């Protein structure tokens, strides 16, 4: 653990990667408690990223950012389980 922290301290890009990783994990586990899924809005289909939709919408009018937050936990659990089994 101490060696890993030394490597991270030497290279700033590894610190950025660690911060992004921690943010994704926290957002995936805490985000669904804070952000409720919004109903789809057919009028807002295939919208590009904007102030209203951070990652745009899909062809059904669902917000991609909300889908990412609510699906992230299952993806991370599956990835960690697969890594542990390997």
mmCIF file as gemmi writes it, N, C-alpha and C atoms, coordinates in Angstrom:
data_model
loop_
_atom_site.group_PDB
_atom_site.id
_atom_site.type_symbol
_atom_site.label_atom_id
_atom_site.label_alt_id
_atom_site.label_comp_id
_atom_site.label_asym_id
_atom_site.label_entity_id
_atom_site.label_seq_id
_atom_site.pdbx_PDB_ins_code
_atom_site.Cartn_x
_atom_site.Cartn_y
_atom_site.Cartn_z
_atom_site.occupancy
_atom_site.B_iso_or_equiv
_atom_site.pdbx_formal_charge
_atom_site.auth_seq_id
_atom_site.auth_asym_id
_atom_site.pdbx_PDB_model_num
ATOM 1 N N . UNK Axp A 1 ? 0.818 -1.192 0 1 0 ? 1 A 1
ATOM 2 C CA . UNK Axp A 1 ? 0 0 0 1 0 ? 1 A 1
ATOM 3 C C . UNK Axp A 1 ? 0.864 1.259 0 1 0 ? 1 A 1
ATOM 4 N N . UNK Axp A 2 ? 1.916 1.222 0.805 1 0 ? 2 A 1
ATOM 5 C CA . UNK Axp A 2 ? 2.808 2.372 0.891 1 0 ? 2 A 1
ATOM 6 C C . UNK Axp A 2 ? 3.519 2.604 -0.437 1 0 ? 2 A 1
ATOM 7 N N . UNK Axp A 3 ? 3.885 1.521 -1.105 1 0 ? 3 A 1
ATOM 8 C CA . UNK Axp A 3 ? 4.562 1.621 -2.4 1 0 ? 3 A 1
ATOM 9 C C . UNK Axp A 3 ? 3.635 2.232 -3.461 1 0 ? 3 A 1
ATOM 10 N N . UNK Axp A 4 ? 2.376 1.811 -3.431 1 0 ? 4 A 1
ATOM 11 C CA . UNK Axp A 4 ? 1.402 2.351 -4.383 1 0 ? 4 A 1
ATOM 12 C C . UNK Axp A 4 ? 1.214 3.847 -4.163 1 0 ? 4 A 1
ATOM 13 N N . UNK Axp A 5 ? 1.17 4.282 -2.919 1 0 ? 5 A 1
ATOM 14 C CA . UNK Axp A 5 ? 1.027 5.713 -2.635 1 0 ? 5 A 1
ATOM 15 C C . UNK Axp A 5 ? 2.243 6.51 -3.098 1 0 ? 5 A 1
ATOM 16 N N . UNK Axp A 6 ? 3.435 5.915 -3.005 1 0 ? 6 A 1
ATOM 17 C CA . UNK Axp A 6 ? 4.639 6.591 -3.488 1 0 ? 6 A 1
ATOM 18 C C . UNK Axp A 6 ? 4.594 6.766 -5.003 1 0 ? 6 A 1
ATOM 19 N N . UNK Axp A 7 ? 4.13 5.74 -5.702 1 0 ? 7 A 1
ATOM 20 C CA . UNK Axp A 7 ? 4.02 5.817 -7.16 1 0 ? 7 A 1
ATOM 21 C C . UNK Axp A 7 ? 3.008 6.882 -7.554 1 0 ? 7 A 1
ATOM 22 N N . UNK Axp A 8 ? 1.891 6.913 -6.869 1 0 ? 8 A 1
ATOM 23 C CA . UNK Axp A 8 ? 0.86 7.913 -7.16 1 0 ? 8 A 1
ATOM 24 C C . UNK Axp A 8 ? 1.382 9.319 -6.884 1 0 ? 8 A 1
ATOM 25 N N . UNK Axp A 9 ? 2.161 9.485 -5.817 1 0 ? 9 A 1
ATOM 26 C CA . UNK Axp A 9 ? 2.688 10.802 -5.474 1 0 ? 9 A 1
ATOM 27 C C . UNK Axp A 9 ? 3.715 11.286 -6.499 1 0 ? 9 A 1
ATOM 28 N N . UNK Axp A 10 ? 4.435 10.358 -7.133 1 0 ? 10 A 1
ATOM 29 C CA . UNK Axp A 10 ? 5.449 10.741 -8.121 1 0 ? 10 A 1
ATOM 30 C C . UNK Axp A 10 ? 4.869 11.165 -9.459 1 0 ? 10 A 1
ATOM 31 N N . UNK Axp A 11 ? 3.755 10.58 -9.838 1 0 ? 11 A 1
ATOM 32 C CA . UNK Axp A 11 ? 3.192 10.849 -11.158 1 0 ? 11 A 1
ATOM 33 C C . UNK Axp A 11 ? 1.818 11.497 -11.011 1 0 ? 11 A 1
ATOM 34 N N . UNK Axp A 12 ? 1.693 12.749 -11.42 1 0 ? 12 A 1
ATOM 35 C CA . UNK Axp A 12 ? 0.424 13.461 -11.259 1 0 ? 12 A 1
ATOM 36 C C . UNK Axp A 12 ? -0.724 12.835 -12.057 1 0 ? 12 A 1
ATOM 37 N N . UNK Axp A 13 ? -0.432 12.224 -13.187 1 0 ? 13 A 1
ATOM 38 C CA . UNK Axp A 13 ? -1.501 11.634 -13.991 1 0 ? 13 A 1
ATOM 39 C C . UNK Axp A 13 ? -2.124 10.446 -13.269 1 0 ? 13 A 1
ATOM 40 N N . UNK Axp A 14 ? -1.341 9.734 -12.464 1 0 ? 14 A 1
ATOM 41 C CA . UNK Axp A 14 ? -1.908 8.62 -11.702 1 0 ? 14 A 1
ATOM 42 C C . UNK Axp A 14 ? -2.818 9.146 -10.596 1 0 ? 14 A 1
ATOM 43 N N . UNK Axp A 15 ? -2.513 10.311 -10.052 1 0 ? 15 A 1
ATOM 44 C CA . UNK Axp A 15 ? -3.384 10.92 -9.054 1 0 ? 15 A 1
ATOM 45 C C . UNK Axp A 15 ? -4.718 11.32 -9.684 1 0 ? 15 A 1
ATOM 46 N N . UNK Axp A 16 ? -4.664 11.844 -10.89 1 0 ? 16 A 1
ATOM 47 C CA . UNK Axp A 16 ? -5.896 12.2 -11.607 1 0 ? 16 A 1
ATOM 48 C C . UNK Axp A 16 ? -6.725 10.943 -11.863 1 0 ? 16 A 1
ATOM 49 N N . UNK Axp A 17 ? -6.084 9.866 -12.276 1 0 ? 17 A 1
ATOM 50 C CA . UNK Axp A 17 ? -6.783 8.607 -12.509 1 0 ? 17 A 1
ATOM 51 C C . UNK Axp A 17 ? -7.426 8.067 -11.246 1 0 ? 17 A 1
ATOM 52 N N . UNK Axp A 18 ? -6.724 8.17 -10.131 1 0 ? 18 A 1
ATOM 53 C CA . UNK Axp A 18 ? -7.268 7.719 -8.853 1 0 ? 18 A 1
ATOM 54 C C . UNK Axp A 18 ? -8.484 8.551 -8.458 1 0 ? 18 A 1
ATOM 55 N N . UNK Axp A 19 ? -8.405 9.857 -8.639 1 0 ? 19 A 1
ATOM 56 C CA . UNK Axp A 19 ? -9.529 10.737 -8.304 1 0 ? 19 A 1
ATOM 57 C C . UNK Axp A 19 ? -10.737 10.418 -9.17 1 0 ? 19 A 1
ATOM 58 N N . UNK Axp A 20 ? -10.533 10.194 -10.464 1 0 ? 20 A 1
ATOM 59 C CA . UNK Axp A 20 ? -11.638 9.854 -11.363 1 0 ? 20 A 1
ATOM 60 C C . UNK Axp A 20 ? -12.243 8.512 -10.969 1 0 ? 20 A 1
ATOM 61 N N . UNK Axp A 21 ? -11.407 7.535 -10.658 1 0 ? 21 A 1
ATOM 62 C CA . UNK Axp A 21 ? -11.904 6.219 -10.246 1 0 ? 21 A 1
ATOM 63 C C . UNK Axp A 21 ? -12.745 6.315 -8.976 1 0 ? 21 A 1
ATOM 64 N N . UNK Axp A 22 ? -12.258 7.027 -7.981 1 0 ? 22 A 1
ATOM 65 C CA . UNK Axp A 22 ? -12.993 7.181 -6.725 1 0 ? 22 A 1
ATOM 66 C C . UNK Axp A 22 ? -14.303 7.92 -6.967 1 0 ? 22 A 1
ATOM 67 N N . UNK Axp A 23 ? -14.281 8.934 -7.838 1 0 ? 23 A 1
ATOM 68 C CA . UNK Axp A 23 ? -15.506 9.678 -8.143 1 0 ? 23 A 1
ATOM 69 C C . UNK Axp A 23 ? -16.545 8.78 -8.812 1 0 ? 23 A 1
ATOM 70 N N . UNK Axp A 24 ? -16.109 7.94 -9.734 1 0 ? 24 A 1
ATOM 71 C CA . UNK Axp A 24 ? -17.038 7.03 -10.413 1 0 ? 24 A 1
ATOM 72 C C . UNK Axp A 24 ? -17.637 6.037 -9.425 1 0 ? 24 A 1
ATOM 73 N N . UNK Axp A 25 ? -16.806 5.481 -8.556 1 0 ? 25 A 1
ATOM 74 C CA . UNK Axp A 25 ? -17.305 4.516 -7.573 1 0 ? 25 A 1
ATOM 75 C C . UNK Axp A 25 ? -18.289 5.193 -6.618 1 0 ? 25 A 1
ATOM 76 N N . UNK Axp A 26 ? -17.941 6.362 -6.112 1 0 ? 26 A 1
ATOM 77 C CA . UNK Axp A 26 ? -18.854 7.066 -5.204 1 0 ? 26 A 1
ATOM 78 C C . UNK Axp A 26 ? -20.152 7.448 -5.899 1 0 ? 26 A 1
ATOM 79 N N . UNK Axp A 27 ? -20.054 7.933 -7.121 1 0 ? 27 A 1
ATOM 80 C CA . UNK Axp A 27 ? -21.246 8.326 -7.868 1 0 ? 27 A 1
ATOM 81 C C . UNK Axp A 27 ? -22.141 7.123 -8.142 1 0 ? 27 A 1
ATOM 82 N N . UNK Axp A 28 ? -21.542 5.978 -8.386 1 0 ? 28 A 1
ATOM 83 C CA . UNK Axp A 28 ? -22.323 4.779 -8.674 1 0 ? 28 A 1
ATOM 84 C C . UNK Axp A 28 ? -23.054 4.243 -7.451 1 0 ? 28 A 1
ATOM 85 N N . UNK Axp A 29 ? -22.463 4.397 -6.276 1 0 ? 29 A 1
ATOM 86 C CA . UNK Axp A 29 ? -23.091 3.859 -5.085 1 0 ? 29 A 1
ATOM 87 C C . UNK Axp A 29 ? -23.94 4.885 -4.325 1 0 ? 29 A 1
ATOM 88 N N . UNK Axp A 30 ? -23.561 6.151 -4.361 1 0 ? 30 A 1
ATOM 89 C CA . UNK Axp A 30 ? -24.299 7.179 -3.637 1 0 ? 30 A 1
ATOM 90 C C . UNK Axp A 30 ? -25.277 7.91 -4.556 1 0 ? 30 A 1
ATOM 91 N N . UNK Axp A 31 ? -24.964 7.999 -5.831 1 0 ? 31 A 1
ATOM 92 C CA . UNK Axp A 31 ? -25.789 8.724 -6.791 1 0 ? 31 A 1
ATOM 93 C C . UNK Axp A 31 ? -27.24 8.289 -6.854 1 0 ? 31 A 1
ATOM 94 N N . UNK Axp A 32 ? -27.538 6.977 -6.885 1 0 ? 32 A 1
ATOM 95 C CA . UNK Axp A 32 ? -28.947 6.564 -6.934 1 0 ? 32 A 1
ATOM 96 C C . UNK Axp A 32 ? -29.763 7.004 -5.72 1 0 ? 32 A 1
ATOM 97 N N . UNK Axp A 33 ? -29.1 7.246 -4.599 1 0 ? 33 A 1
ATOM 98 C CA . UNK Axp A 33 ? -29.82 7.738 -3.425 1 0 ? 33 A 1
ATOM 99 C C . UNK Axp A 33 ? -30.165 9.217 -3.557 1 0 ? 33 A 1
ATOM 100 N N . UNK Axp A 34 ? -29.354 9.95 -4.331 1 0 ? 34 A 1
ATOM 101 C CA . UNK Axp A 34 ? -29.537 11.391 -4.465 1 0 ? 34 A 1
ATOM 102 C C . UNK Axp A 34 ? -30.328 11.794 -5.707 1 0 ? 34 A 1
ATOM 103 N N . UNK Axp A 35 ? -30.182 11.036 -6.777 1 0 ? 35 A 1
ATOM 104 C CA . UNK Axp A 35 ? -30.809 11.386 -8.051 1 0 ? 35 A 1
ATOM 105 C C . UNK Axp A 35 ? -31.844 10.329 -8.404 1 0 ? 35 A 1
ATOM 106 N N . UNK Axp A 36 ? -33.072 10.749 -8.487 1 0 ? 36 A 1
ATOM 107 C CA . UNK Axp A 36 ? -34.161 9.838 -8.831 1 0 ? 36 A 1
ATOM 108 C C . UNK Axp A 36 ? -34.269 9.708 -10.342 1 0 ? 36 A 1
ATOM 109 N N . UNK Axp A 37 ? -34.637 8.529 -10.847 1 0 ? 37 A 1
ATOM 110 C CA . UNK Axp A 37 ? -34.795 8.386 -12.293 1 0 ? 37 A 1
ATOM 111 C C . UNK Axp A 37 ? -35.953 9.233 -12.789 1 0 ? 37 A 1
ATOM 112 N N . UNK Axp A 38 ? -35.7 9.951 -13.856 1 0 ? 38 A 1
ATOM 113 C CA . UNK Axp A 38 ? -36.736 10.809 -14.438 1 0 ? 38 A 1
ATOM 114 C C . UNK Axp A 38 ? -37.517 10.007 -15.475 1 0 ? 38 A 1
ATOM 115 N N . UNK Axp A 39 ? -38.786 10.292 -15.611 1 0 ? 39 A 1
ATOM 116 C CA . UNK Axp A 39 ? -39.554 9.603 -16.647 1 0 ? 39 A 1
ATOM 117 C C . UNK Axp A 39 ? -39.083 10.024 -18.029 1 0 ? 39 A 1
ATOM 118 N N . UNK Axp A 40 ? -39.283 9.157 -18.981 1 0 ? 40 A 1
ATOM 119 C CA . UNK Axp A 40 ? -38.85 9.496 -20.329 1 0 ? 40 A 1
ATOM 120 C C . UNK Axp A 40 ? -39.756 10.576 -20.903 1 0 ? 40 A 1
ATOM 121 N N . UNK Axp A 41 ? -39.177 11.382 -21.758 1 0 ? 41 A 1
ATOM 122 C CA . UNK Axp A 41 ? -39.9 12.469 -22.395 1 0 ? 41 A 1
ATOM 123 C C . UNK Axp A 41 ? -39.701 12.315 -23.9 1 0 ? 41 A 1
ATOM 124 N N . UNK Axp A 42 ? -40.712 11.858 -24.596 1 0 ? 42 A 1
ATOM 125 C CA . UNK Axp A 42 ? -40.611 11.569 -26.024 1 0 ? 42 A 1
ATOM 126 C C . UNK Axp A 42 ? -40.209 12.813 -26.817 1 0 ? 42 A 1
ATOM 127 N N . UNK Axp A 43 ? -40.621 13.987 -26.361 1 0 ? 43 A 1
ATOM 128 C CA . UNK Axp A 43 ? -40.276 15.215 -27.089 1 0 ? 43 A 1
ATOM 129 C C . UNK Axp A 43 ? -38.777 15.508 -27.05 1 0 ? 43 A 1
ATOM 130 N N . UNK Axp A 44 ? -38.072 14.981 -26.068 1 0 ? 44 A 1
ATOM 131 C CA . UNK Axp A 44 ? -36.633 15.241 -25.935 1 0 ? 44 A 1
ATOM 132 C C . UNK Axp A 44 ? -35.777 14.081 -26.431 1 0 ? 44 A 1
ATOM 133 N N . UNK Axp A 45 ? -36.222 13.379 -27.447 1 0 ? 45 A 1
ATOM 134 C CA . UNK Axp A 45 ? -35.465 12.248 -27.98 1 0 ? 45 A 1
ATOM 135 C C . UNK Axp A 45 ? -34.193 12.73 -28.682 1 0 ? 45 A 1
ATOM 136 N N . UNK Axp A 46 ? -33.119 11.958 -28.507 1 0 ? 46 A 1
ATOM 137 C CA . UNK Axp A 46 ? -31.833 12.167 -29.192 1 0 ? 46 A 1
ATOM 138 C C . UNK Axp A 46 ? -31.298 13.587 -29.056 1 0 ? 46 A 1
ATOM 139 N N . UNK Axp A 47 ? -31.407 14.154 -27.86 1 0 ? 47 A 1
ATOM 140 C CA . UNK Axp A 47 ? -30.878 15.492 -27.604 1 0 ? 47 A 1
ATOM 141 C C . UNK Axp A 47 ? -29.374 15.4 -27.343 1 0 ? 47 A 1
ATOM 142 N N . UNK Axp A 48 ? -28.603 16.371 -27.82 1 0 ? 48 A 1
ATOM 143 C CA . UNK Axp A 48 ? -27.17 16.388 -27.513 1 0 ? 48 A 1
ATOM 144 C C . UNK Axp A 48 ? -26.959 16.841 -26.064 1 0 ? 48 A 1
ATOM 145 N N . UNK Axp A 49 ? -25.746 16.7 -25.55 1 0 ? 49 A 1
ATOM 146 C CA . UNK Axp A 49 ? -25.47 17.184 -24.195 1 0 ? 49 A 1
ATOM 147 C C . UNK Axp A 49 ? -25.78 18.676 -24.072 1 0 ? 49 A 1
ATOM 148 N N . UNK Axp A 50 ? -26.405 19.047 -22.97 1 0 ? 50 A 1
ATOM 149 C CA . UNK Axp A 50 ? -26.778 20.439 -22.729 1 0 ? 50 A 1
ATOM 150 C C . UNK Axp A 50 ? -26.888 20.66 -21.227 1 0 ? 50 A 1
ATOM 151 N N . UNK Axp A 51 ? -27.346 21.832 -20.837 1 0 ? 51 A 1
ATOM 152 C CA . UNK Axp A 51 ? -27.519 22.117 -19.408 1 0 ? 51 A 1
ATOM 153 C C . UNK Axp A 51 ? -28.621 21.239 -18.808 1 0 ? 51 A 1
ATOM 154 N N . UNK Axp A 52 ? -29.627 20.926 -19.594 1 0 ? 52 A 1
ATOM 155 C CA . UNK Axp A 52 ? -30.722 20.094 -19.094 1 0 ? 52 A 1
ATOM 156 C C . UNK Axp A 52 ? -30.329 18.625 -19.024 1 0 ? 52 A 1
ATOM 157 N N . UNK Axp A 53 ? -29.531 18.149 -19.981 1 0 ? 53 A 1
ATOM 158 C CA . UNK Axp A 53 ? -29.119 16.746 -20.05 1 0 ? 53 A 1
ATOM 159 C C . UNK Axp A 53 ? -27.6 16.697 -20.2 1 0 ? 53 A 1
ATOM 160 N N . UNK Axp A 54 ? -26.917 16.343 -19.126 1 0 ? 54 A 1
ATOM 161 C CA . UNK Axp A 54 ? -25.45 16.387 -19.114 1 0 ? 54 A 1
ATOM 162 C C . UNK Axp A 54 ? -24.821 15.501 -20.192 1 0 ? 54 A 1
ATOM 163 N N . UNK Axp A 55 ? -25.402 14.33 -20.439 1 0 ? 55 A 1
ATOM 164 C CA . UNK Axp A 55 ? -24.871 13.424 -21.463 1 0 ? 55 A 1
ATOM 165 C C . UNK Axp A 55 ? -25.849 13.226 -22.616 1 0 ? 55 A 1
ATOM 166 N N . UNK Axp A 56 ? -26.858 14.077 -22.697 1 0 ? 56 A 1
ATOM 167 C CA . UNK Axp A 56 ? -27.844 13.96 -23.763 1 0 ? 56 A 1
ATOM 168 C C . UNK Axp A 56 ? -28.912 12.934 -23.42 1 0 ? 56 A 1
ATOM 169 N N . UNK Axp A 57 ? -29.732 12.62 -24.41 1 0 ? 57 A 1
ATOM 170 C CA . UNK Axp A 57 ? -30.792 11.627 -24.217 1 0 ? 57 A 1
ATOM 171 C C . UNK Axp A 57 ? -30.69 10.55 -25.279 1 0 ? 57 A 1
ATOM 172 N N . UNK Axp A 58 ? -31.352 9.423 -25.025 1 0 ? 58 A 1
ATOM 173 C CA . UNK Axp A 58 ? -31.355 8.326 -25.995 1 0 ? 58 A 1
ATOM 174 C C . UNK Axp A 58 ? -32.568 8.454 -26.913 1 0 ? 58 A 1
ATOM 175 N N . UNK Axp A 59 ? -32.796 7.431 -27.727 1 0 ? 59 A 1
ATOM 176 C CA . UNK Axp A 59 ? -33.886 7.5 -28.705 1 0 ? 59 A 1
ATOM 177 C C . UNK Axp A 59 ? -35.265 7.334 -28.061 1 0 ? 59 A 1
ATOM 178 N N . UNK Axp A 60 ? -35.323 7.049 -26.754 1 0 ? 60 A 1
ATOM 179 C CA . UNK Axp A 60 ? -36.602 6.975 -26.052 1 0 ? 60 A 1
ATOM 180 C C . UNK Axp A 60 ? -36.851 8.198 -25.18 1 0 ? 60 A 1
ATOM 181 N N . UNK Axp A 61 ? -35.91 9.143 -25.178 1 0 ? 61 A 1
ATOM 182 C CA . UNK Axp A 61 ? -36.057 10.353 -24.389 1 0 ? 61 A 1
ATOM 183 C C . UNK Axp A 61 ? -35.575 10.232 -22.958 1 0 ? 61 A 1
ATOM 184 N N . UNK Axp A 62 ? -34.82 9.176 -22.629 1 0 ? 62 A 1
ATOM 185 C CA . UNK Axp A 62 ? -34.305 8.994 -21.274 1 0 ? 62 A 1
ATOM 186 C C . UNK Axp A 62 ? -32.945 9.681 -21.144 1 0 ? 62 A 1
ATOM 187 N N . UNK Axp A 63 ? -32.7 10.272 -19.99 1 0 ? 63 A 1
ATOM 188 C CA . UNK Axp A 63 ? -31.453 10.978 -19.715 1 0 ? 63 A 1
ATOM 189 C C . UNK Axp A 63 ? -30.307 9.971 -19.552 1 0 ? 63 A 1
ATOM 190 N N . UNK Axp A 64 ? -29.271 10.103 -20.36 1 0 ? 64 A 1
ATOM 191 C CA . UNK Axp A 64 ? -28.142 9.156 -20.322 1 0 ? 64 A 1
ATOM 192 C C . UNK Axp A 64 ? -27.348 9.255 -19.026 1 0 ? 64 A 1
ATOM 193 N N . UNK Axp A 65 ? -27.223 10.44 -18.44 1 0 ? 65 A 1
ATOM 194 C CA . UNK Axp A 65 ? -26.486 10.6 -17.188 1 0 ? 65 A 1
ATOM 195 C C . UNK Axp A 65 ? -27.173 9.845 -16.052 1 0 ? 65 A 1
ATOM 196 N N . UNK Axp A 66 ? -28.491 9.935 -15.983 1 0 ? 66 A 1
ATOM 197 C CA . UNK Axp A 66 ? -29.245 9.229 -14.945 1 0 ? 66 A 1
ATOM 198 C C . UNK Axp A 66 ? -29.131 7.718 -15.159 1 0 ? 66 A 1
ATOM 199 N N . UNK Axp A 67 ? -29.167 7.279 -16.405 1 0 ? 67 A 1
ATOM 200 C CA . UNK Axp A 67 ? -29.012 5.85 -16.682 1 0 ? 67 A 1
ATOM 201 C C . UNK Axp A 67 ? -27.622 5.37 -16.274 1 0 ? 67 A 1
ATOM 202 N N . UNK Axp A 68 ? -26.608 6.194 -16.508 1 0 ? 68 A 1
ATOM 203 C CA . UNK Axp A 68 ? -25.238 5.846 -16.129 1 0 ? 68 A 1
ATOM 204 C C . UNK Axp A 68 ? -25.105 5.709 -14.618 1 0 ? 68 A 1
ATOM 205 N N . UNK Axp A 69 ? -25.696 6.623 -13.876 1 0 ? 69 A 1
ATOM 206 C CA . UNK Axp A 69 ? -25.619 6.577 -12.413 1 0 ? 69 A 1
ATOM 207 C C . UNK Axp A 69 ? -26.33 5.343 -11.867 1 0 ? 69 A 1
ATOM 208 N N . UNK Axp A 70 ? -27.524 5.063 -12.373 1 0 ? 70 A 1
ATOM 209 C CA . UNK Axp A 70 ? -28.3 3.947 -11.84 1 0 ? 70 A 1
ATOM 210 C C . UNK Axp A 70 ? -27.784 2.588 -12.307 1 0 ? 70 A 1
ATOM 211 N N . UNK Axp A 71 ? -27.061 2.519 -13.408 1 0 ? 71 A 1
ATOM 212 C CA . UNK Axp A 71 ? -26.529 1.255 -13.88 1 0 ? 71 A 1
ATOM 213 C C . UNK Axp A 71 ? -25.1 0.992 -13.442 1 0 ? 71 A 1
ATOM 214 N N . UNK Axp A 72 ? -24.427 2.013 -12.944 1 0 ? 72 A 1
ATOM 215 C CA . UNK Axp A 72 ? -23.017 1.891 -12.579 1 0 ? 72 A 1
ATOM 216 C C . UNK Axp A 72 ? -22.746 0.92 -11.449 1 0 ? 72 A 1
ATOM 217 N N . UNK Axp A 73 ? -23.634 0.855 -10.48 1 0 ? 73 A 1
ATOM 218 C CA . UNK Axp A 73 ? -23.413 -0.019 -9.325 1 0 ? 73 A 1
ATOM 219 C C . UNK Axp A 73 ? -23.364 -1.481 -9.747 1 0 ? 73 A 1
ATOM 220 N N . UNK Axp A 74 ? -24.312 -1.903 -10.58 1 0 ? 74 A 1
ATOM 221 C CA . UNK Axp A 74 ? -24.344 -3.293 -11.03 1 0 ? 74 A 1
ATOM 222 C C . UNK Axp A 74 ? -23.12 -3.628 -11.87 1 0 ? 74 A 1
ATOM 223 N N . UNK Axp A 75 ? -22.703 -2.694 -12.696 1 0 ? 75 A 1
ATOM 224 C CA . UNK Axp A 75 ? -21.52 -2.925 -13.532 1 0 ? 75 A 1
ATOM 225 C C . UNK Axp A 75 ? -20.275 -3.069 -12.661 1 0 ? 75 A 1
ATOM 226 N N . UNK Axp A 76 ? -20.11 -2.203 -11.677 1 0 ? 76 A 1
ATOM 227 C CA . UNK Axp A 76 ? -18.933 -2.285 -10.798 1 0 ? 76 A 1
ATOM 228 C C . UNK Axp A 76 ? -18.931 -3.568 -9.968 1 0 ? 76 A 1
ATOM 229 N N . UNK Axp A 77 ? -20.075 -3.965 -9.449 1 0 ? 77 A 1
ATOM 230 C CA . UNK Axp A 77 ? -20.149 -5.207 -8.664 1 0 ? 77 A 1
ATOM 231 C C . UNK Axp A 77 ? -19.785 -6.404 -9.542 1 0 ? 77 A 1
ATOM 232 N N . UNK Axp A 78 ? -20.3 -6.433 -10.755 1 0 ? 78 A 1
ATOM 233 C CA . UNK Axp A 78 ? -19.98 -7.516 -11.675 1 0 ? 78 A 1
ATOM 234 C C . UNK Axp A 78 ? -18.505 -7.53 -12.039 1 0 ? 78 A 1
ATOM 235 N N . UNK Axp A 79 ? -17.939 -6.34 -12.288 1 0 ? 79 A 1
ATOM 236 C CA . UNK Axp A 79 ? -16.515 -6.26 -12.642 1 0 ? 79 A 1
ATOM 237 C C . UNK Axp A 79 ? -15.619 -6.709 -11.493 1 0 ? 79 A 1
ATOM 238 N N . UNK Axp A 80 ? -15.929 -6.277 -10.276 1 0 ? 80 A 1
ATOM 239 C CA . UNK Axp A 80 ? -15.118 -6.691 -9.126 1 0 ? 80 A 1
ATOM 240 C C . UNK Axp A 80 ? -15.262 -8.183 -8.853 1 0 ? 80 A 1
ATOM 241 N N . UNK Axp A 81 ? -16.46 -8.735 -9.023 1 0 ? 81 A 1
ATOM 242 C CA . UNK Axp A 81 ? -16.66 -10.173 -8.844 1 0 ? 81 A 1
ATOM 243 C C . UNK Axp A 81 ? -15.885 -10.976 -9.888 1 0 ? 81 A 1
ATOM 244 N N . UNK Axp A 82 ? -15.912 -10.514 -11.127 1 0 ? 82 A 1
ATOM 245 C CA . UNK Axp A 82 ? -15.164 -11.2 -12.191 1 0 ? 82 A 1
ATOM 246 C C . UNK Axp A 82 ? -13.665 -11.137 -11.931 1 0 ? 82 A 1
ATOM 247 N N . UNK Axp A 83 ? -13.179 -9.988 -11.471 1 0 ? 83 A 1
ATOM 248 C CA . UNK Axp A 83 ? -11.755 -9.854 -11.165 1 0 ? 83 A 1
ATOM 249 C C . UNK Axp A 83 ? -11.357 -10.739 -9.988 1 0 ? 83 A 1
ATOM 250 N N . UNK Axp A 84 ? -12.222 -10.843 -8.993 1 0 ? 84 A 1
ATOM 251 C CA . UNK Axp A 84 ? -11.918 -11.694 -7.837 1 0 ? 84 A 1
ATOM 252 C C . UNK Axp A 84 ? -11.893 -13.173 -8.224 1 0 ? 84 A 1
ATOM 253 N N . UNK Axp A 85 ? -12.794 -13.56 -9.108 1 0 ? 85 A 1
ATOM 254 C CA . UNK Axp A 85 ? -12.817 -14.958 -9.552 1 0 ? 85 A 1
ATOM 255 C C . UNK Axp A 85 ? -11.655 -15.3 -10.465 1 0 ? 85 A 1
ATOM 256 N N . UNK Axp A 86 ? -11.179 -14.318 -11.205 1 0 ? 86 A 1
ATOM 257 C CA . UNK Axp A 86 ? -10.047 -14.562 -12.105 1 0 ? 86 A 1
ATOM 258 C C . UNK Axp A 86 ? -8.789 -14.68 -11.296 1 0 ? 86 A 1
